[in-house]
Amino acid sequence: MVYESSILSYSTNIKINKMSKRFKLELAIFLFEYSKNKFDCDGFDLLPERHKEWIRNEVVNEMDQLLRL
């Protein structure tokens, strides 16, 4: 019984790690494309800090609305 639960736990951790990697990749792609379209630049990393903060606030506000926080 303990062996089965450890296998399930291991399997769950693998799925969570894959989802976490996918989320980070999708977020990076989104930030890159959003920055290019919103500020006509070559990507998020090249933006000034105030523009990065503006995008961050916009993303966080939208996430809060979606999560009803």
All heavy atoms as a GROMACS GRO file, in nm:
protein
  588
    1MET      N    1   0.081  -0.119   0.000
    1MET     CA    2   0.000   0.000   0.000
    1MET      C    3   0.087   0.127   0.000
    1MET      O    4   0.060   0.220  -0.071
    1MET     CB    5  -0.092  -0.005   0.122
    1MET     CG    6  -0.206   0.089   0.113
    1MET     SD    7  -0.316   0.032  -0.016
    1MET     CE    8  -0.464   0.098   0.040
    2VAL      N    9   0.191   0.126   0.082
    2VAL     CA   10   0.281   0.242   0.088
    2VAL      C   11   0.352   0.259  -0.045
    2VAL      O   12   0.370   0.370  -0.094
    2VAL     CB   13   0.382   0.225   0.203
    2VAL    CG1   14   0.485   0.336   0.201
    2VAL    CG2   15   0.311   0.220   0.336
    3TYR      N   16   0.391   0.148  -0.105
    3TYR     CA   17   0.459   0.150  -0.234
    3TYR      C   18   0.370   0.213  -0.341
    3TYR      O   19   0.416   0.296  -0.419
    3TYR     CB   20   0.499   0.007  -0.274
    3TYR     CG   21   0.568   0.000  -0.408
    3TYR    CD1   22   0.697   0.048  -0.424
    3TYR    CD2   23   0.504  -0.055  -0.518
    3TYR    CE1   24   0.762   0.042  -0.546
    3TYR    CE2   25   0.567  -0.061  -0.640
    3TYR     CZ   26   0.696  -0.013  -0.654
    3TYR     OH   27   0.759  -0.019  -0.775
    4GLU      N   28   0.242   0.179  -0.342
    4GLU     CA   29   0.149   0.234  -0.441
    4GLU      C   30   0.133   0.384  -0.422
    4GLU      O   31   0.130   0.458  -0.520
    4GLU     CB   32   0.013   0.165  -0.430
    4GLU     CG   33   0.012   0.023  -0.480
    4GLU     CD   34  -0.123  -0.044  -0.462
    4GLU    OE1   35  -0.221   0.027  -0.430
    4GLU    OE2   36  -0.130  -0.166  -0.479
    5SER      N   37   0.124   0.430  -0.299
    5SER     CA   38   0.107   0.574  -0.277
    5SER      C   39   0.232   0.651  -0.315
    5SER      O   40   0.223   0.764  -0.363
    5SER     CB   41   0.068   0.602  -0.132
    5SER     OG   42   0.173   0.569  -0.045
    6SER      N   43   0.350   0.591  -0.297
    6SER     CA   44   0.472   0.661  -0.337
    6SER      C   45   0.482   0.669  -0.489
    6SER      O   46   0.532   0.766  -0.544
    6SER     CB   47   0.596   0.594  -0.277
    6SER     OG   48   0.613   0.465  -0.330
    7ILE      N   49   0.433   0.566  -0.558
    7ILE     CA   50   0.431   0.569  -0.705
    7ILE      C   51   0.335   0.677  -0.752
    7ILE      O   52   0.367   0.754  -0.843
    7ILE     CB   53   0.393   0.431  -0.763
    7ILE    CG1   54   0.505   0.332  -0.742
    7ILE    CG2   55   0.362   0.443  -0.912
    7ILE    CD1   56   0.473   0.191  -0.783
    8LEU      N   57   0.219   0.686  -0.690
    8LEU     CA   58   0.122   0.788  -0.728
    8LEU      C   59   0.178   0.927  -0.700
    8LEU      O   60   0.163   1.018  -0.781
    8LEU     CB   61  -0.009   0.769  -0.652
    8LEU     CG   62  -0.094   0.649  -0.693
    8LEU    CD1   63  -0.213   0.636  -0.600
    8LEU    CD2   64  -0.138   0.661  -0.837
    9SER      N   65   0.244   0.941  -0.587
    9SER     CA   66   0.304   1.070  -0.552
    9SER      C   67   0.411   1.108  -0.654
    9SER      O   68   0.418   1.222  -0.698
    9SER     CB   69   0.363   1.063  -0.412
    9SER     OG   70   0.427   1.183  -0.380
   10TYR      N   71   0.495   1.012  -0.692
   10TYR     CA   72   0.600   1.037  -0.790
   10TYR      C   73   0.540   1.075  -0.924
   10TYR      O   74   0.584   1.171  -0.988
   10TYR     CB   75   0.687   0.911  -0.804
   10TYR     CG   76   0.798   0.926  -0.905
   10TYR    CD1   77   0.909   1.003  -0.876
   10TYR    CD2   78   0.791   0.863  -1.028
   10TYR    CE1   79   1.011   1.017  -0.968
   10TYR    CE2   80   0.893   0.876  -1.121
   10TYR     CZ   81   1.003   0.953  -1.090
   10TYR     OH   82   1.103   0.966  -1.181
   11SER      N   83   0.436   1.004  -0.965
   11SER     CA   84   0.368   1.033  -1.091
   11SER      C   85   0.306   1.172  -1.088
   11SER      O   86   0.314   1.247  -1.186
   11SER     CB   87   0.261   0.927  -1.117
   11SER     OG   88   0.187   0.958  -1.231
   12THR      N   89   0.244   1.206  -0.978
   12THR     CA   90   0.183   1.339  -0.963
   12THR      C   91   0.289   1.447  -0.969
   12THR      O   92   0.269   1.551  -1.033
   12THR     CB   93   0.106   1.347  -0.830
   12THR    OG1   94   0.007   1.245  -0.828
   12THR    CG2   95   0.039   1.483  -0.814
   13ASN      N   96   0.403   1.426  -0.903
   13ASN     CA   97   0.510   1.524  -0.906
   13ASN      C   98   0.564   1.545  -1.047
   13ASN      O   99   0.596   1.657  -1.086
   13ASN     CB  100   0.624   1.483  -0.812
   13ASN     CG  101   0.590   1.505  -0.667
   13ASN    OD1  102   0.502   1.584  -0.634
   13ASN    ND2  103   0.658   1.434  -0.579
   14ILE      N  104   0.576   1.438  -1.124
   14ILE     CA  105   0.622   1.450  -1.262
   14ILE      C  106   0.524   1.534  -1.343
   14ILE      O  107   0.564   1.623  -1.418
   14ILE     CB  108   0.642   1.311  -1.326
   14ILE    CG1  109   0.763   1.241  -1.265
   14ILE    CG2  110   0.658   1.322  -1.477
   14ILE    CD1  111   0.783   1.099  -1.311
   15LYS      N  112   0.394   1.509  -1.326
   15LYS     CA  113   0.293   1.586  -1.398
   15LYS      C  114   0.297   1.733  -1.358
   15LYS      O  115   0.287   1.821  -1.444
   15LYS     CB  116   0.154   1.528  -1.371
   15LYS     CG  117   0.130   1.396  -1.438
   15LYS     CD  118  -0.007   1.341  -1.404
   15LYS     CE  119  -0.025   1.201  -1.461
   15LYS     NZ  120  -0.154   1.143  -1.421
   16ILE      N  121   0.312   1.759  -1.229
   16ILE     CA  122   0.318   1.898  -1.181
   16ILE      C  123   0.441   1.968  -1.238
   16ILE      O  124   0.433   2.084  -1.281
   16ILE     CB  125   0.316   1.903  -1.027
   16ILE    CG1  126   0.177   1.862  -0.977
   16ILE    CG2  127   0.354   2.040  -0.976
   16ILE    CD1  128   0.168   1.843  -0.828
   17ASN      N  129   0.555   1.898  -1.240
   17ASN     CA  130   0.676   1.958  -1.295
   17ASN      C  131   0.660   1.989  -1.444
   17ASN      O  132   0.704   2.094  -1.491
   17ASN     CB  133   0.796   1.866  -1.273
   17ASN     CG  134   0.843   1.865  -1.130
   17ASN    OD1  135   0.815   1.957  -1.054
   17ASN    ND2  136   0.912   1.760  -1.091
   18LYS      N  137   0.598   1.900  -1.518
   18LYS     CA  138   0.574   1.924  -1.661
   18LYS      C  139   0.482   2.043  -1.680
   18LYS      O  140   0.505   2.127  -1.767
   18LYS     CB  141   0.514   1.800  -1.727
   18LYS     CG  142   0.613   1.690  -1.752
   18LYS     CD  143   0.548   1.573  -1.824
   18LYS     CE  144   0.646   1.462  -1.850
   18LYS     NZ  145   0.582   1.348  -1.920
   19MET      N  146   0.377   2.051  -1.599
   19MET     CA  147   0.283   2.162  -1.611
   19MET      C  148   0.350   2.294  -1.574
   19MET      O  149   0.325   2.396  -1.637
   19MET     CB  150   0.160   2.137  -1.522
   19MET     CG  151   0.074   2.024  -1.573
   19MET     SD  152  -0.064   1.987  -1.462
   19MET     CE  153  -0.162   2.134  -1.482
   20SER      N  154   0.436   2.291  -1.473
   20SER     CA  155   0.508   2.411  -1.432
   20SER      C  156   0.600   2.460  -1.543
   20SER      O  157   0.605   2.580  -1.572
   20SER     CB  158   0.587   2.381  -1.305
   20SER     OG  159   0.659   2.493  -1.264
   21LYS      N  160   0.673   2.367  -1.605
   21LYS     CA  161   0.761   2.404  -1.717
   21LYS      C  162   0.680   2.461  -1.833
   21LYS      O  163   0.719   2.560  -1.894
   21LYS     CB  164   0.842   2.284  -1.763
   21LYS     CG  165   0.951   2.244  -1.667
   21LYS     CD  166   1.026   2.122  -1.716
   21LYS     CE  167   1.130   2.078  -1.617
   21LYS     NZ  168   1.201   1.958  -1.659
   22ARG      N  169   0.567   2.397  -1.862
   22ARG     CA  170   0.483   2.444  -1.972
   22ARG      C  171   0.428   2.584  -1.942
   22ARG      O  172   0.427   2.671  -2.028
   22ARG     CB  173   0.367   2.348  -1.995
   22ARG     CG  174   0.277   2.392  -2.107
   22ARG     CD  175   0.166   2.297  -2.132
   22ARG     NE  176   0.076   2.354  -2.232
   22ARG     CZ  177  -0.044   2.310  -2.254
   22ARG    NH1  178  -0.091   2.206  -2.190
   22ARG    NH2  179  -0.120   2.368  -2.344
   23PHE      N  180   0.384   2.605  -1.817
   23PHE     CA  181   0.332   2.736  -1.778
   23PHE      C  182   0.438   2.844  -1.796
   23PHE      O  183   0.411   2.951  -1.852
   23PHE     CB  184   0.284   2.733  -1.633
   23PHE     CG  185   0.241   2.866  -1.581
   23PHE    CD1  186   0.120   2.921  -1.620
   23PHE    CD2  187   0.321   2.937  -1.494
   23PHE    CE1  188   0.080   3.044  -1.573
   23PHE    CE2  189   0.282   3.060  -1.446
   23PHE     CZ  190   0.162   3.115  -1.486
   24LYS      N  191   0.560   2.816  -1.750
   24LYS     CA  192   0.668   2.915  -1.763
   24LYS      C  193   0.701   2.944  -1.909
   24LYS      O  194   0.723   3.060  -1.945
   24LYS     CB  195   0.792   2.866  -1.689
   24LYS     CG  196   0.774   2.867  -1.538
   24LYS     CD  197   0.894   2.808  -1.468
   24LYS     CE  198   0.871   2.802  -1.319
   24LYS     NZ  199   0.982   2.739  -1.248
   25LEU      N  200   0.702   2.839  -1.991
   25LEU     CA  201   0.729   2.858  -2.133
   25LEU      C  202   0.618   2.940  -2.199
   25LEU      O  203   0.646   3.036  -2.273
   25LEU     CB  204   0.743   2.723  -2.202
   25LEU     CG  205   0.767   2.728  -2.354
   25LEU    CD1  206   0.896   2.801  -2.385
   25LEU    CD2  207   0.767   2.588  -2.411
   26GLU      N  208   0.493   2.906  -2.172
   26GLU     CA  209   0.380   2.979  -2.230
   26GLU      C  210   0.379   3.124  -2.183
   26GLU      O  211   0.350   3.215  -2.262
   26GLU     CB  212   0.248   2.911  -2.192
   26GLU     CG  213   0.229   2.774  -2.251
   26GLU     CD  214   0.196   2.775  -2.398
   26GLU    OE1  215   0.150   2.880  -2.450
   26GLU    OE2  216   0.216   2.670  -2.463
   27LEU      N  217   0.412   3.147  -2.057
   27LEU     CA  218   0.416   3.284  -2.004
   27LEU      C  219   0.527   3.364  -2.071
   27LEU      O  220   0.506   3.480  -2.108
   27LEU     CB  221   0.435   3.282  -1.852
   27LEU     CG  222   0.436   3.418  -1.783
   27LEU    CD1  223   0.306   3.494  -1.810
   27LEU    CD2  224   0.458   3.400  -1.634
   28ALA      N  225   0.642   3.303  -2.089
   28ALA     CA  226   0.753   3.372  -2.155
   28ALA      C  227   0.716   3.408  -2.299
   28ALA      O  228   0.744   3.520  -2.345
   28ALA     CB  229   0.878   3.285  -2.153
   29ILE      N  230   0.652   3.317  -2.370
   29ILE     CA  231   0.610   3.343  -2.507
   29ILE      C  232   0.506   3.456  -2.509
   29ILE      O  233   0.514   3.548  -2.591
   29ILE     CB  234   0.554   3.216  -2.574
   29ILE    CG1  235   0.667   3.116  -2.595
   29ILE    CG2  236   0.484   3.248  -2.704
   29ILE    CD1  237   0.621   2.977  -2.634
   30PHE      N  238   0.411   3.449  -2.416
   30PHE     CA  239   0.309   3.554  -2.408
   30PHE      C  240   0.372   3.691  -2.382
   30PHE      O  241   0.340   3.789  -2.450
   30PHE     CB  242   0.207   3.522  -2.297
   30PHE     CG  243   0.118   3.638  -2.266
   30PHE    CD1  244   0.009   3.666  -2.347
   30PHE    CD2  245   0.143   3.719  -2.157
   30PHE    CE1  246  -0.073   3.775  -2.319
   30PHE    CE2  247   0.062   3.828  -2.129
   30PHE     CZ  248  -0.046   3.856  -2.210
   31LEU      N  249   0.463   3.699  -2.284
   31LEU     CA  250   0.526   3.827  -2.252
   31LEU      C  251   0.605   3.881  -2.370
   31LEU      O  252   0.602   4.002  -2.397
   31LEU     CB  253   0.617   3.812  -2.130
   31LEU     CG  254   0.546   3.789  -1.997
   31LEU    CD1  255   0.648   3.758  -1.888
   31LEU    CD2  256   0.459   3.907  -1.959
   32PHE      N  257   0.673   3.795  -2.442
   32PHE     CA  258   0.749   3.836  -2.559
   32PHE      C  259   0.657   3.893  -2.666
   32PHE      O  260   0.678   4.004  -2.716
   32PHE     CB  261   0.828   3.717  -2.614
   32PHE     CG  262   0.907   3.749  -2.736
   32PHE    CD1  263   1.028   3.816  -2.726
   32PHE    CD2  264   0.862   3.713  -2.862
   32PHE    CE1  265   1.101   3.846  -2.840
   32PHE    CE2  266   0.935   3.742  -2.975
   32PHE     CZ  267   1.055   3.810  -2.964
   33GLU      N  268   0.551   3.819  -2.700
   33GLU     CA  269   0.458   3.864  -2.805
   33GLU      C  270   0.380   3.988  -2.762
   33GLU      O  271   0.362   4.081  -2.840
   33GLU     CB  272   0.360   3.752  -2.840
   33GLU     CG  273   0.425   3.633  -2.909
   33GLU     CD  274   0.482   3.669  -3.045
   33GLU    OE1  275   0.424   3.754  -3.115
   33GLU    OE2  276   0.587   3.611  -3.080
   34TYR      N  277   0.336   3.991  -2.638
   34TYR     CA  278   0.258   4.105  -2.587
   34TYR      C  279   0.344   4.231  -2.590
   34TYR      O  280   0.298   4.338  -2.631
   34TYR     CB  281   0.210   4.076  -2.445
   34TYR     CG  282   0.109   4.175  -2.394
   34TYR    CD1  283  -0.024   4.166  -2.432
   34TYR    CD2  284   0.147   4.277  -2.308
   34TYR    CE1  285  -0.117   4.256  -2.386
   34TYR    CE2  286   0.055   4.368  -2.260
   34TYR     CZ  287  -0.078   4.358  -2.299
   34TYR     OH  288  -0.169   4.448  -2.252
   35SER      N  289   0.468   4.218  -2.548
   35SER     CA  290   0.560   4.333  -2.548
   35SER      C  291   0.582   4.385  -2.690
   35SER      O  292   0.582   4.506  -2.713
   35SER     CB  293   0.694   4.294  -2.487
   35SER     OG  294   0.679   4.250  -2.356
   36LYS      N  295   0.604   4.292  -2.783
   36LYS     CA  296   0.625   4.333  -2.923
   36LYS      C  297   0.504   4.408  -2.977
   36LYS      O  298   0.519   4.510  -3.044
   36LYS     CB  299   0.653   4.211  -3.009
   36LYS     CG  300   0.793   4.156  -2.997
   36LYS     CD  301   0.815   4.031  -3.077
   36LYS     CE  302   0.773   4.044  -3.220
   36LYS     NZ  303   0.798   3.924  -3.301
   37ASN      N  304   0.386   4.359  -2.947
   37ASN     CA  305   0.265   4.421  -3.001
   37ASN      C  306   0.226   4.550  -2.928
   37ASN      O  307   0.181   4.645  -2.990
   37ASN     CB  308   0.148   4.323  -2.995
   37ASN     CG  309   0.167   4.207  -3.089
   37ASN    OD1  310   0.225   4.221  -3.195
   37ASN    ND2  311   0.121   4.090  -3.048
   38LYS      N  312   0.245   4.553  -2.799
   38LYS     CA  313   0.202   4.668  -2.719
   38LYS      C  314   0.300   4.785  -2.730
   38LYS      O  315   0.259   4.900  -2.738
   38LYS     CB  316   0.186   4.625  -2.573
   38LYS     CG  317   0.120   4.725  -2.484
   38LYS     CD  318  -0.028   4.727  -2.512
   38LYS     CE  319  -0.102   4.808  -2.409
   38LYS     NZ  320  -0.244   4.809  -2.433
   39PHE      N  321   0.429   4.755  -2.728
   39PHE     CA  322   0.530   4.861  -2.723
   39PHE      C  323   0.619   4.866  -2.846
   39PHE      O  324   0.715   4.942  -2.849
   39PHE     CB  325   0.617   4.845  -2.598
   39PHE     CG  326   0.540   4.863  -2.470
   39PHE    CD1  327   0.509   4.754  -2.391
   39PHE    CD2  328   0.499   4.988  -2.430
   39PHE    CE1  329   0.439   4.770  -2.272
   39PHE    CE2  330   0.428   5.006  -2.313
   39PHE     CZ  331   0.398   4.896  -2.234
   40ASP      N  332   0.590   4.784  -2.946
   40ASP     CA  333   0.668   4.783  -3.070
   40ASP      C  334   0.818   4.772  -3.042
   40ASP      O  335   0.898   4.857  -3.081
   40ASP     CB  336   0.637   4.907  -3.154
   40ASP     CG  337   0.690   4.894  -3.295
   40ASP    OD1  338   0.695   4.780  -3.345
   40ASP    OD2  339   0.725   4.998  -3.355
   41CYS      N  340   0.854   4.667  -2.967
   41CYS     CA  341   0.994   4.647  -2.932
   41CYS      C  342   1.035   4.505  -2.970
   41CYS      O  343   0.958   4.432  -3.031
   41CYS     CB  344   1.014   4.669  -2.782
   41CYS     SG  345   0.935   4.543  -2.681
   42ASP      N  346   1.156   4.468  -2.932
   42ASP     CA  347   1.208   4.335  -2.967
   42ASP      C  348   1.191   4.233  -2.855
   42ASP      O  349   1.263   4.135  -2.850
   42ASP     CB  350   1.355   4.345  -3.006
   42ASP     CG  351   1.373   4.415  -3.139
   42ASP    OD1  352   1.282   4.404  -3.224
   42ASP    OD2  353   1.476   4.482  -3.157
   43GLY      N  354   1.099   4.256  -2.763
   43GLY     CA  355   1.072   4.158  -2.658
   43GLY      C  356   1.072   4.215  -2.518
   43GLY      O  357   1.121   4.326  -2.494
   44PHE      N  358   1.018   4.139  -2.428
   44PHE     CA  359   1.000   4.180  -2.289
   44PHE      C  360   1.131   4.217  -2.221
   44PHE      O  361   1.138   4.315  -2.148
   44PHE     CB  362   0.929   4.068  -2.212
   44PHE     CG  363   0.894   4.103  -2.070
   44PHE    CD1  364   0.785   4.184  -2.043
   44PHE    CD2  365   0.969   4.054  -1.965
   44PHE    CE1  366   0.751   4.216  -1.913
   44PHE    CE2  367   0.937   4.086  -1.835
   44PHE     CZ  368   0.827   4.167  -1.809
   45ASP      N  369   1.234   4.137  -2.242
   45ASP     CA  370   1.363   4.160  -2.175
   45ASP      C  371   1.424   4.296  -2.208
   45ASP      O  372   1.503   4.349  -2.130
   45ASP     CB  373   1.463   4.051  -2.210
   45ASP     CG  374   1.424   3.917  -2.152
   45ASP    OD1  375   1.345   3.914  -2.056
   45ASP    OD2  376   1.472   3.815  -2.203
   46LEU      N  377   1.390   4.351  -2.322
   46LEU     CA  378   1.450   4.477  -2.364
   46LEU      C  379   1.371   4.600  -2.322
   46LEU      O  380   1.412   4.712  -2.349
   46LEU     CB  381   1.468   4.476  -2.516
   46LEU     CG  382   1.556   4.362  -2.570
   46LEU    CD1  383   1.557   4.362  -2.721
   46LEU    CD2  384   1.696   4.371  -2.513
   47LEU      N  385   1.258   4.579  -2.255
   47LEU     CA  386   1.175   4.692  -2.213
   47LEU      C  387   1.234   4.762  -2.091
   47LEU      O  388   1.299   4.699  -2.008
   47LEU     CB  389   1.036   4.643  -2.174
   47LEU     CG  390   0.943   4.600  -2.286
   47LEU    CD1  391   0.816   4.541  -2.227
   47LEU    CD2  392   0.909   4.717  -2.377
   48PRO      N  393   1.208   4.893  -2.079
   48PRO     CA  394   1.245   4.962  -1.955
   48PRO      C  395   1.163   4.906  -1.838
   48PRO      O  396   1.055   4.850  -1.858
   48PRO     CB  397   1.207   5.108  -1.982
   48PRO     CG  398   1.169   5.118  -2.124
   48PRO     CD  399   1.147   4.981  -2.177
   49GLU      N  400   1.212   4.924  -1.717
   49GLU     CA  401   1.146   4.868  -1.598
   49GLU      C  402   1.001   4.914  -1.585
   49GLU      O  403   0.915   4.837  -1.547
   49GLU     CB  404   1.223   4.906  -1.472
   49GLU     CG  405   1.348   4.824  -1.450
   49GLU     CD  406   1.320   4.675  -1.439
   49GLU    OE1  407   1.231   4.637  -1.361
   49GLU    OE2  408   1.388   4.598  -1.508
   50ARG      N  409   0.973   5.040  -1.616
   50ARG     CA  410   0.835   5.090  -1.598
   50ARG      C  411   0.737   5.019  -1.692
   50ARG      O  412   0.623   4.995  -1.656
   50ARG     CB  413   0.828   5.242  -1.613
   50ARG     CG  414   0.866   5.296  -1.747
   50ARG     CD  415   0.870   5.450  -1.745
   50ARG     NE  416   0.919   5.499  -1.870
   50ARG     CZ  417   0.841   5.531  -1.973
   50ARG    NH1  418   0.712   5.523  -1.962
   50ARG    NH2  419   0.894   5.573  -2.085
   51HIS      N  420   0.784   4.983  -1.812
   51HIS     CA  421   0.697   4.909  -1.904
   51HIS      C  422   0.677   4.766  -1.857
   51HIS      O  423   0.568   4.710  -1.868
   51HIS     CB  424   0.754   4.910  -2.046
   51HIS     CG  425   0.742   5.043  -2.113
   51HIS    ND1  426   0.850   5.108  -2.166
   51HIS    CD2  427   0.637   5.124  -2.134
   51HIS    CE1  428   0.813   5.223  -2.217
   51HIS    NE2  429   0.682   5.235  -2.199
   52LYS      N  430   0.783   4.706  -1.803
   52LYS     CA  431   0.770   4.571  -1.747
   52LYS      C  432   0.672   4.570  -1.631
   52LYS      O  433   0.589   4.480  -1.618
   52LYS     CB  434   0.906   4.519  -1.700
   52LYS     CG  435   1.001   4.485  -1.811
   52LYS     CD  436   1.133   4.436  -1.753
   52LYS     CE  437   1.233   4.405  -1.861
   52LYS     NZ  438   1.362   4.360  -1.807
   53GLU      N  439   0.680   4.671  -1.545
   53GLU     CA  440   0.588   4.681  -1.432
   53GLU      C  441   0.445   4.701  -1.479
   53GLU      O  442   0.351   4.646  -1.422
   53GLU     CB  443   0.630   4.795  -1.339
   53GLU     CG  444   0.755   4.766  -1.261
   53GLU     CD  445   0.798   4.883  -1.175
   53GLU    OE1  446   0.714   4.971  -1.143
   53GLU    OE2  447   0.917   4.887  -1.139
   54TRP      N  448   0.427   4.779  -1.584
   54TRP     CA  449   0.293   4.803  -1.638
   54TRP      C  450   0.233   4.671  -1.687
   54TRP      O  451   0.117   4.640  -1.659
   54TRP     CB  452   0.301   4.906  -1.751
   54TRP     CG  453   0.168   4.948  -1.802
   54TRP    CD1  454   0.090   5.048  -1.754
   54TRP    CD2  455   0.097   4.890  -1.912
   54TRP    NE1  456  -0.026   5.056  -1.828
   54TRP    CE2  457  -0.025   4.960  -1.925
   54TRP    CE3  458   0.124   4.786  -2.000
   54TRP    CZ2  459  -0.118   4.929  -2.022
   54TRP    CZ3  460   0.031   4.754  -2.097
   54TRP    CH2  461  -0.089   4.825  -2.107
   55ILE      N  462   0.312   4.595  -1.763
   55ILE     CA  463   0.264   4.466  -1.813
   55ILE      C  464   0.236   4.372  -1.697
   55ILE      O  465   0.134   4.303  -1.693
   55ILE     CB  466   0.366   4.402  -1.910
   55ILE    CG1  467   0.370   4.483  -2.041
   55ILE    CG2  468   0.333   4.256  -1.938
   55ILE    CD1  469   0.476   4.438  -2.138
   56ARG      N  470   0.325   4.368  -1.598
   56ARG     CA  471   0.305   4.283  -1.482
   56ARG      C  472   0.173   4.316  -1.412
   56ARG      O  473   0.095   4.227  -1.378
   56ARG     CB  474   0.420   4.299  -1.383
   56ARG     CG  475   0.403   4.214  -1.260
   56ARG     CD  476   0.488   4.269  -1.144
   56ARG     NE  477   0.456   4.201  -1.022
   56ARG     CZ  478   0.354   4.235  -0.942
   56ARG    NH1  479   0.275   4.336  -0.973
   56ARG    NH2  480   0.330   4.169  -0.832
   57ASN      N  481   0.148   4.443  -1.389
   57ASN     CA  482   0.024   4.484  -1.324
   57ASN      C  483  -0.098   4.444  -1.406
   57ASN      O  484  -0.199   4.400  -1.350
   57ASN     CB  485   0.024   4.635  -1.297
   57ASN     CG  486   0.122   4.674  -1.191
   57ASN    OD1  487   0.158   4.593  -1.105
   57ASN    ND2  488   0.168   4.797  -1.196
   58GLU      N  489  -0.089   4.458  -1.535
   58GLU     CA  490  -0.200   4.420  -1.622
   58GLU      C  491  -0.227   4.270  -1.614
   58GLU      O  492  -0.341   4.226  -1.604
   58GLU     CB  493  -0.170   4.462  -1.766
   58GLU     CG  494  -0.292   4.471  -1.852
   58GLU     CD  495  -0.262   4.540  -1.983
   58GLU    OE1  496  -0.215   4.470  -2.075
   58GLU    OE2  497  -0.284   4.661  -1.993
   59VAL      N  498  -0.121   4.190  -1.617
   59VAL     CA  499  -0.134   4.044  -1.610
   59VAL      C  500  -0.189   4.003  -1.473
   59VAL      O  501  -0.280   3.920  -1.464
   59VAL     CB  502   0.001   3.975  -1.638
   59VAL    CG1  503  -0.004   3.826  -1.606
   59VAL    CG2  504   0.041   3.996  -1.783
   60VAL      N  505  -0.135   4.061  -1.366
   60VAL     CA  506  -0.181   4.026  -1.231
   60VAL      C  507  -0.327   4.064  -1.211
   60VAL      O  508  -0.405   3.987  -1.155
   60VAL     CB  509  -0.091   4.093  -1.124
   60VAL    CG1  510  -0.152   4.083  -0.986
   60VAL    CG2  511   0.047   4.031  -1.126
   61ASN      N  512  -0.367   4.180  -1.258
   61ASN     CA  513  -0.507   4.221  -1.245
   61ASN      C  514  -0.599   4.126  -1.320
   61ASN      O  515  -0.707   4.089  -1.269
   61ASN     CB  516  -0.526   4.365  -1.297
   61ASN     CG  517  -0.465   4.466  -1.204
   61ASN    OD1  518  -0.443   4.441  -1.086
   61ASN    ND2  519  -0.435   4.583  -1.259
   62GLU      N  520  -0.560   4.085  -1.437
   62GLU     CA  521  -0.641   3.991  -1.514
   62GLU      C  522  -0.649   3.855  -1.445
   62GLU      O  523  -0.755   3.794  -1.439
   62GLU     CB  524  -0.586   3.975  -1.656
   62GLU     CG  525  -0.673   3.893  -1.747
   62GLU     CD  526  -0.810   3.952  -1.773
   62GLU    OE1  527  -0.824   4.075  -1.770
   62GLU    OE2  528  -0.905   3.873  -1.796
   63MET      N  529  -0.538   3.809  -1.392
   63MET     CA  530  -0.536   3.682  -1.319
   63MET      C  531  -0.628   3.689  -1.195
   63MET      O  532  -0.701   3.596  -1.166
   63MET     CB  533  -0.395   3.645  -1.275
   63MET     CG  534  -0.304   3.606  -1.388
   63MET     SD  535  -0.346   3.451  -1.463
   63MET     CE  536  -0.306   3.339  -1.332
   64ASP      N  537  -0.621   3.801  -1.124
   64ASP     CA  538  -0.708   3.818  -1.007
   64ASP      C  539  -0.855   3.811  -1.046
   64ASP      O  540  -0.935   3.751  -0.976
   64ASP     CB  541  -0.679   3.952  -0.937
   64ASP     CG  542  -0.551   3.949  -0.857
   64ASP    OD1  543  -0.496   3.838  -0.836
   64ASP    OD2  544  -0.506   4.057  -0.814
   65GLN      N  545  -0.890   3.872  -1.158
   65GLN     CA  546  -1.029   3.868  -1.204
   65GLN      C  547  -1.069   3.726  -1.241
   65GLN      O  548  -1.178   3.681  -1.207
   65GLN     CB  549  -1.049   3.961  -1.323
   65GLN     CG  550  -1.049   4.107  -1.284
   65GLN     CD  551  -1.067   4.196  -1.405
   65GLN    OE1  552  -1.069   4.150  -1.519
   65GLN    NE2  553  -1.081   4.326  -1.381
   66LEU      N  554  -0.983   3.654  -1.311
   66LEU     CA  555  -1.013   3.518  -1.351
   66LEU      C  556  -1.027   3.425  -1.231
   66LEU      O  557  -1.111   3.336  -1.230
   66LEU     CB  558  -0.904   3.464  -1.444
   66LEU     CG  559  -0.900   3.525  -1.584
   66LEU    CD1  560  -0.776   3.478  -1.656
   66LEU    CD2  561  -1.024   3.489  -1.662
   67LEU      N  562  -0.945   3.449  -1.129
   67LEU     CA  563  -0.948   3.366  -1.009
   67LEU      C  564  -1.047   3.417  -0.904
   67LEU      O  565  -1.063   3.358  -0.798
   67LEU     CB  566  -0.808   3.358  -0.947
   67LEU     CG  567  -0.702   3.290  -1.034
   67LEU    CD1  568  -0.564   3.308  -0.972
   67LEU    CD2  569  -0.734   3.144  -1.054
   68ARG      N  570  -1.108   3.530  -0.935
   68ARG     CA  571  -1.204   3.595  -0.846
   68ARG      C  572  -1.143   3.627  -0.709
   68ARG      O  573  -1.200   3.597  -0.605
   68ARG     CB  574  -1.329   3.510  -0.830
   68ARG     CG  575  -1.405   3.495  -0.958
   68ARG     CD  576  -1.533   3.419  -0.938
   68ARG     NE  577  -1.600   3.403  -1.066
   68ARG     CZ  578  -1.622   3.285  -1.122
   68ARG    NH1  579  -1.587   3.175  -1.062
   68ARG    NH2  580  -1.684   3.279  -1.238
   69LEU      N  581  -1.025   3.688  -0.712
   69LEU     CA  582  -0.956   3.727  -0.588
   69LEU      C  583  -0.977   3.874  -0.562
   69LEU      O  584  -0.994   3.953  -0.646
   69LEU     CB  585  -0.807   3.697  -0.597
   69LEU     CG  586  -0.772   3.550  -0.609
   69LEU    CD1  587  -0.621   3.536  -0.628
   69LEU    CD2  588  -0.814   3.474  -0.486
   0.00000   0.00000   0.00000
